[in-house]
């Protein structure tokens, strides 16, 4: 073949290649954005105190977007029905990440990825009202689920066989709200996912599990039902890699399996003190947060862990005040009166910032915060001992989860005798950090619910005023 003819053939081939339609994955990578439908809530995504998005589904989707080399755009929706409609159409969103259970009905509308998590469906009742042990104990009682949820599908199937079972689906409440409704006695029962209950059980301790349905329910991402499976296949490969690296398990543990920070009595006390004690100290905490560029809700969580927001608190070790400062620390900070709330909060915040500044630069992100808290509790020297021990054991001394495994070893002689600072009650800073993390999560969610309720009240008032004005106008006419 002559050179000219060969060039012509190559040019035709190139044109044919260039004329091939881009796959869904290629379109997303070309646009540089992955549009993901989700529902705002504790199991999916929500704003942290700094206004950044967080949550299990958000973190998972953000990691996938980063894997693809694109930005993540969350498309907020109101319910699962809206999500299914959007995904099925395939125009406004590319996929959905919303803690969706794979059901036969949903599979008729959308395609699903491989499951990334298996959860249970729980029937929740209020402690003290009698735990139901038979199905007929539910007849004539008030049962509620989220609208368009897989739990609604399950109750529809059950009630088809047992018409005596009465239930309703709400478009106004998410799973956390339903659990709260059971906790306060507004409804008798709720059917929710185990992930929602894991988050809320310390917030609403009167809500208990009456029955766990035995079949595990798979959670998966949803995609447009088309012959182009390029995005779904990429998601499956990504999820498989995440499982293999334990990153998925770590995310699950972070958001759904934290150790309880307190027992039932402690949980009730905490929720009551959010209303009765926190408002008094909120301006002080916010002022210190502004002065030292710190999260005020984190300061609130720390001060609750330290003193239960009691300005005159004192422990057997001699630490005192809202932030429970030692005499030595107070002297170093120039604090004259540890029982003075303003001095205590200001000094405690400065001390936290000092610790964070001292930490090696290799400790990044949230790991830096958790290690700061651990050092605040157990001492900087003991934290450094635990980091050195982590390195000796082949762990990463810059990752909190690894250091949290070695801190308790500082109470064992065979380990602490080789450290620079000797014995330490190493299990205490681990519990301390876990507690504060959970307090912070509860406070952040409480504030978001509070803001949502205020917005709903304002909307209702505006609507009422508008109706009054209309009625007045009609009367005058």
C-alpha positions in Angstrom: 0.0 0.0 0.0 1.3 3.4 -1.0 2.1 5.9 1.8 -0.7 8.3 0.6 -3.3 5.6 0.7 -2.1 4.5 4.2 -2.4 8.0 5.5 -5.9 8.3 4.0 -7.0 5.1 5.7 -5.5 6.2 9.0 -7.4 9.5 8.7 -10.7 7.8 8.0 -10.1 5.5 11.1 -9.3 8.5 13.2 -12.6 10.2 12.1 -14.5 7.0 12.9 -13.0 6.9 16.4 -13.6 10.5 17.0 -17.3 10.2 15.9 -18.0 7.5 18.5 -20.4 8.8 21.2 -18.8 9.3 24.6 -19.8 6.9 27.2 -21.5 8.1 30.4 -18.2 7.9 32.3 -16.3 9.8 29.6 -19.0 12.5 29.6 -18.7 13.0 33.3 -14.9 13.1 33.2 -15.0 15.6 30.3 -17.4 17.8 32.2 -15.4 17.4 35.4 -18.4 17.0 37.7 -20.2 14.0 39.1 -23.8 14.9 40.0 -25.2 12.7 42.8 -28.7 12.7 44.2 -29.1 12.3 47.9 -31.4 13.2 50.9 -30.1 15.5 53.6 -29.9 13.5 56.9 -27.7 11.8 59.5 -27.2 8.7 57.4 -26.4 10.4 54.1 -25.0 14.0 54.2 -25.3 17.1 56.3 -23.4 20.3 57.1 -20.8 20.4 59.8 -20.4 23.5 61.9 -18.1 25.1 59.4 -20.7 24.7 56.6 -18.8 21.8 54.9 -20.7 18.7 53.9 -20.0 15.4 55.7 -21.8 12.1 56.4 -21.3 8.5 55.3 -22.8 8.7 51.8 -21.2 12.0 51.2 -17.7 10.7 52.2 -18.2 7.6 50.0 -19.4 9.6 47.0 -16.6 12.2 47.4 -14.0 9.4 47.4 -15.5 8.1 44.2 -15.5 11.5 42.6 -11.9 12.0 43.6 -11.1 8.5 42.1 -12.6 9.6 38.8 -10.7 12.9 38.9 -13.8 15.1 39.0 -15.7 17.3 41.5 -18.7 16.1 43.4 -22.0 18.0 43.2 -24.7 16.9 45.6 -28.2 17.3 44.2 -30.6 17.5 47.2 -33.9 15.7 47.0 -36.9 15.3 49.4 -37.5 11.5 49.3 -36.7 8.2 47.6 -39.5 8.6 45.1 -38.0 11.8 43.8 -34.5 10.2 43.6 -35.8 7.2 41.6 -37.5 9.6 39.1 -34.4 11.7 38.7 -32.1 8.7 38.3 -34.4 6.9 35.9 -34.6 10.0 33.7 -30.8 10.3 33.7 -30.7 14.0 32.8 -30.3 16.1 36.0 -28.2 13.5 38.0 -25.7 10.8 37.2 -26.4 8.5 40.1 -27.8 8.4 43.6 -26.1 7.8 46.9 -28.7 7.9 49.6 -28.5 4.7 51.7 -31.0 3.0 49.3 -32.0 -0.6 50.0 -32.2 -2.7 46.8 -35.8 -3.9 46.4 -37.6 -5.6 43.5 -39.8 -2.6 42.9 -36.8 -0.2 42.7 -35.0 -2.6 40.4 -37.8 -2.0 37.9 -36.9 1.7 37.7 -33.1 1.9 38.1 -29.9 -0.1 38.0 -28.0 -0.7 41.2 -24.3 -1.1 41.9 -23.0 -4.0 43.8 -24.0 -3.6 47.5 -21.5 -1.8 49.6 -23.2 -2.4 53.0 -25.7 -4.8 54.5 -28.0 -3.5 57.2 -31.1 -4.6 59.1 -34.6 -3.2 59.4 -35.7 -2.6 62.9 -39.1 -2.1 64.6 -38.7 0.5 67.3 -40.9 0.9 70.4 -40.8 3.2 73.5 -39.2 1.7 76.6 -41.7 1.3 79.3 -44.7 0.7 77.1 -44.3 -3.0 76.8 -42.1 -4.7 74.2 -44.4 -6.4 71.6 -43.6 -10.1 71.1 -46.4 -11.0 68.8 -47.7 -9.4 65.6 -51.2 -8.9 66.9 -49.7 -6.6 69.6 -49.2 -4.0 66.8 -52.8 -4.1 65.6 -54.6 -0.8 66.3 -51.3 1.0 67.2 -49.7 3.9 65.5 -46.9 2.7 63.2 -45.0 5.2 60.9 -42.3 4.9 58.3 -40.7 7.3 55.8 -42.6 7.9 52.6 -41.3 6.0 49.5 -38.9 4.0 51.7 -38.1 0.3 51.6 -39.6 0.1 55.1 -42.9 1.3 53.6 -42.7 -1.5 51.0 -42.2 -4.0 53.8 -45.2 -2.8 55.7 -47.3 -2.8 52.6 -46.4 -6.5 52.0 -47.2 -7.4 55.7 -50.5 -5.5 55.7 -51.6 -7.2 52.5 -51.5 -10.4 54.5 -52.7 -8.9 57.8 -55.2 -6.1 57.0 -55.6 -5.4 60.8 -52.1 -3.8 60.7 -52.5 -0.1 60.3 -49.6 2.2 59.4 -48.8 5.5 57.7 -45.9 6.9 55.7 -44.7 10.4 56.4 -43.1 12.8 53.9 -42.2 15.2 56.7 -39.9 13.0 58.8 -36.7 11.2 58.2 -35.6 8.1 60.2 -34.0 10.2 63.0 -37.3 12.1 63.4 -39.3 9.0 63.6 -37.1 7.6 66.3 -37.5 10.8 68.2 -41.3 10.5 67.8 -41.1 7.1 69.4 -38.8 8.4 72.1 -41.2 11.1 73.2 -44.3 8.9 72.8 -45.9 10.7 69.8 -46.1 7.4 67.9 -46.1 3.8 69.1 -43.7 2.2 66.6 -41.4 3.1 63.7 -39.7 0.9 61.2 -36.2 2.2 60.4 -32.8 1.1 59.2 -30.2 -0.1 61.6 -27.8 2.7 60.5 -30.3 5.3 61.6 -30.8 3.6 65.0 -27.0 3.4 65.5 -26.7 7.1 65.2 -29.7 8.0 67.3 -29.7 5.5 70.2 -27.6 7.8 72.5 -29.7 10.8 71.5 -33.1 9.1 72.0 -32.4 6.3 74.6 -36.1 5.6 75.3 -36.5 4.3 71.7 -35.6 0.6 71.8 -35.5 -2.3 69.3 -38.6 -4.5 69.5 -37.8 -6.7 66.6 -35.0 -7.1 64.0 -36.1 -8.5 60.7 -33.8 -11.5 60.0 -33.0 -10.8 56.3 -30.1 -8.5 55.7 -30.9 -5.6 53.4 -28.3 -4.5 50.8 -27.5 -0.8 50.3 -26.3 0.2 46.9 -25.9 3.3 44.6 -28.5 3.8 41.9 -27.9 4.5 38.2 -29.9 5.2 35.0 -31.3 2.1 33.4 -29.5 2.0 30.1 -27.2 -0.1 28.1 -24.3 2.2 28.9 -23.0 0.7 32.2 -19.6 2.5 32.1 -20.3 4.6 35.2 -21.9 1.7 37.2 -18.9 -0.6 36.3 -16.5 2.1 37.4 -18.4 2.4 40.7 -18.3 -1.4 41.2 -14.5 -1.5 40.7 -14.1 1.5 43.1 -16.3 -0.1 45.8 -14.4 -3.4 45.5 -11.1 -1.6 46.0 -12.5 0.3 49.0 -13.6 -3.0 50.6 -10.3 -4.6 50.0 -8.4 -1.7 51.6 -10.7 -1.6 54.7 -11.5 2.0 53.9 -15.2 1.2 53.6 -15.1 -0.6 57.0 -13.4 2.5 58.5 -16.1 4.8 57.1 -18.8 2.6 58.4 -17.2 2.5 61.9 -16.7 6.3 61.9 -20.4 7.1 61.2 -22.4 4.1 62.5 -20.4 2.2 65.1 -19.0 4.6 67.6 -18.9 3.3 71.2 -21.7 4.8 73.3 -20.5 7.8 75.2 -22.9 7.3 78.0 -25.7 5.1 79.4 -29.4 5.8 79.1 -29.4 8.1 82.2 -26.4 10.0 80.9 -28.0 10.3 77.4 -31.1 11.8 78.9 -29.0 14.2 81.1 -27.0 15.3 78.0 -30.1 16.1 75.9 -31.7 18.0 78.8 -28.5 20.0 79.4 -28.3 21.0 75.8 -31.5 23.0 76.5 -30.9 23.9 80.2 -27.1 24.6 80.4 -25.6 25.1 77.0 -27.4 28.4 76.1 -25.8 30.1 79.1 -22.3 29.3 77.9 -22.9 29.5 74.1 -21.8 33.2 73.7 -18.6 32.5 75.7 -17.8 29.4 73.6 -18.5 31.2 70.4 -16.3 34.1 71.4 -13.3 31.8 72.2 -13.9 30.0 69.0 -13.7 33.2 67.0 -10.6 34.4 68.9 -8.6 31.3 68.2 -10.2 30.0 65.0 -11.7 26.9 66.6 -15.0 25.1 66.1 -17.3 26.3 68.9 -19.4 23.1 68.9 -16.2 21.2 69.4 -15.4 23.4 72.4 -18.9 22.7 73.7 -18.4 19.0 73.3 -15.0 19.2 75.1 -16.4 21.3 78.0 -19.3 18.9 78.4 -16.9 16.0 78.6 -14.8 17.8 81.1 -17.4 19.4 83.4 -20.9 18.7 82.1 -21.1 22.5 81.6 -20.7 23.1 85.4 -18.5 26.1 85.9 -17.7 25.0 89.5 -16.8 21.4 88.7 -13.9 19.9 90.5 -12.4 16.4 90.3 -10.5 14.3 92.8 -7.3 15.1 90.9 -7.7 18.8 91.5 -8.7 20.0 88.0 -11.4 22.6 88.1 -13.8 24.8 86.0 -15.6 24.4 82.7 -12.5 23.2 80.9 -11.1 21.4 84.0 -7.6 22.9 83.9 -4.9 21.8 86.2 -3.2 24.3 88.5 0.1 23.9 86.6 -1.6 24.5 83.2 -3.5 27.5 84.6 -0.3 29.0 85.9 1.4 28.5 82.5 -1.5 30.2 80.8 -1.7 33.1 83.3 -5.1 32.2 84.6 -5.8 33.5 88.1 -9.2 31.9 88.7 -10.0 28.6 87.1 -13.6 28.8 88.3 -14.1 32.0 86.3 -15.9 30.7 83.1 -14.4 33.2 80.8 -10.9 32.5 82.0 -11.5 28.8 81.9 -12.9 28.7 78.3 -10.3 31.2 77.0 -7.4 29.3 78.7 -8.6 25.9 77.7 -9.0 26.9 74.0 -5.5 28.5 74.0 -4.1 25.3 75.5 -5.8 23.2 72.8 -4.4 25.5 70.1 -0.9 25.3 71.6 -1.0 21.5 71.6 -2.2 21.5 68.0 0.6 23.8 67.0 3.2 21.6 68.7 2.1 18.4 66.9 4.3 17.3 64.0 3.2 18.6 60.6 2.9 15.1 59.3 -0.3 14.7 61.3 -3.0 16.0 59.1 -6.7 16.6 59.0 -9.0 15.1 61.6 -6.2 13.0 63.0 -4.5 16.2 64.2 -7.7 17.2 66.1 -8.1 13.8 67.7 -4.5 13.7 68.8 -4.8 17.2 70.2 -7.7 16.1 72.3 -5.9 13.0 73.5 -2.9 15.1 74.5 -5.2 17.5 76.3 -6.5 14.5 78.3 -3.4 12.4 78.9 -0.5 14.8 78.3 1.7 15.5 75.2 4.5 13.3 76.4 2.4 10.2 76.7 0.8 10.9 73.3 4.4 11.0 71.8 5.2 7.7 73.6 2.1 6.1 72.0 3.2 7.4 68.6 6.7 6.0 69.0 5.2 2.7 70.1 2.9 2.7 67.1 5.9 3.2 64.8 7.7 0.2 66.5 4.7 -2.0 65.9 4.5 -1.1 62.2 1.5 1.2 62.5 1.2 4.7 61.3 2.1 7.2 64.1 0.3 10.0 62.2 -3.1 8.2 62.1 -5.3 8.5 65.1 -6.9 5.0 64.7 -3.4 3.4 64.9 -2.3 5.5 67.9 -5.6 4.7 69.6 -4.6 1.1 69.5 -1.2 1.7 71.2 -2.3 4.2 73.8 -3.9 1.6 76.1 -0.6 -0.3 76.0 1.0 2.5 78.1 -0.7 0.9 81.1 1.2 -2.4 80.6 4.6 -2.5 82.2 6.3 -4.4 79.4 5.5 -1.4 77.2 5.7 1.6 79.4 9.1 0.6 80.9 10.6 1.4 77.5 8.9 4.7 77.1 10.2 8.2 77.9 7.3 9.2 80.1 6.4 5.9 81.8 3.0 4.6 82.9 -0.2 6.2 81.7 -3.9 5.3 81.9 -3.8 4.9 78.2 -7.4 3.7 77.7 -8.8 7.0 79.1 -7.7 9.3 76.2 -9.2 6.8 73.7 -12.6 6.9 75.5 -12.2 10.6 75.9 -11.8 11.3 72.2 -14.6 8.8 71.3 -17.0 10.6 73.8 -16.2 14.1 72.4 -16.6 12.9 68.9 -20.1 11.6 69.7 -21.0 14.7 71.8 -20.0 16.8 68.8 -22.1 14.8 66.3 -25.1 15.0 68.6 -24.7 18.8 69.1 -24.2 19.4 65.4 -27.3 17.4 64.5 -29.3 19.1 67.3 -28.4 22.5 65.9 -29.4 21.5 62.4 -32.7 20.2 63.6 -33.2 23.4 65.6 -32.6 25.6 62.6 -34.9 23.5 60.4 -37.7 23.8 63.0 -37.2 27.6 63.2 -37.3 27.8 59.4 -40.6 25.7 59.3 -42.1 27.9 62.0 -41.2 31.1 60.1 -42.6 29.6 56.9 -45.9 28.7 58.7 -46.1 32.3 60.2 -45.5 33.9 56.8 -48.2 31.7 55.3 -50.6 32.5 58.1 -49.9 36.3 57.7 -50.4 36.0 54.0 -53.8 34.3 54.5 -54.9 36.9 57.0 -53.9 39.7 54.6 -55.9 38.0 51.8 -59.0 37.6 54.1 -58.7 41.3 55.1 -58.5 42.4 51.5 -61.6 40.4 50.5 -63.5 41.9 53.5 -62.6 45.4 52.5 -63.7 44.7 48.9 
